[in-house]
Amino acid sequence: MDLQTIFSTLFWSKWREFFGGIVLKFIKNLFVREKNQNIQTRPLAENIQTAPLTEEQLQVVSIPTVSMSPPHFLVGCGQSVGRQREHNEDALFSLSATLADGNNEIPFGLFLVADGMGGYEYGEVASSVAAKAVVETILSKIYLPFIGIDGESSGESLQEIMEIAVTRAQQAVTRRAPGGGTTLTAALVIGEQVTITHVGDSRAYFIFPDGRMQLITQDHSLVRRLVELGQITEQEASVHPNRNVLYRALGQAEPFRPDIQSLPMPHPGYLMICSDGLWGVVPEAEIFQIIASARNPSVACKNLVDAANLGGGPDNISVVLVQYF
């Protein structure tokens, strides 16, 4: 039985029973995307300007997060093909829920960005099937048992399940998109803990009210490795002709293990996952200013995408922004 049939029979019947057509329609439309191809170089934007936050903005973002009962996430996401690509090879996923049954108040979130490589019908398919494989694994092994529905629960730790999810994504990419590849950065949030699995050069950040942006993933790229070895500077890396070359990605033949880590969610603060179409164009100071100035994460994501396009939009742009209440 193929993956799609398994997913349909095992998962969707119970999903409909508990959540009805609204969530089903939501899931169905999560992967509607355009296409892009032939990711080459990403020139730095020269027309982006940044400025320190005003006192008013600092006061707004410095206000402690109001305690909510039950606790939940405020989530935004944004995506664009960019201004120099014909197709969108990025995929993103965002799902949040809360279980409050009188005894427990537990928020749950699954957020993901995948940046495909390999051109039309390769990168596009690679990012899509990888994202769906991860989502299927997490929902069946964690989310269904989490809400009391039988799934594939077998006693693995969260980190073990995340590694299983990446393994299934790798198998899906090599089977469905031979010759293609994709990055993958996924965050599983349960309560106040986030478990992140990462392959490639999409990124996850923690963003704090005082202006700090903490990069919590490591780029699996040639230039990042050269920076770590002290052979080139950060400035040289930003314009290096091989800055898009990855030494680790889903779809590659060599075996690898994803980076997996569990951390406390910033509270107050944000978790942001994005493709290099955002972080490679918009400086961190401007990213923080845009988020701090927006009235909610959805508006912030729209403004972040707009800023990347204003900076030339050299690549597809995907971003998910999560605020914990």
Buried (B, 14 or more C-beta within 10 A) or exposed (E): EEBEEEBEEBBEEBBEEEBEEEBEEEBEEBBEBBBBBEBEEBEBBEEBEEEEBEEEBBEBBEEEBEEEEEBBBBBBBBBBBBBBBEBBBBBBBBBBBBBEEEEEBBBBBBBBBBBBBBBBBBBBBBBBBBBBBBBBBBBBBBBBBBBEBEBBBEEBEBBEBBBBBBBBBBBBBBEBBEEBBBBBBBBBBBBBEBBBBBBBBBBBBBBBBEBEBEEBBBBBBBBBBBBEEEEBEEEEBBEBEEBBEBBBBBBBEEEBEBBBBBBEBBEBBBBBBBBBBBBBBBBBBBBBBBBBBBEEBBBBBBBBBBBBBBBBBBBBBBBBBBBBB
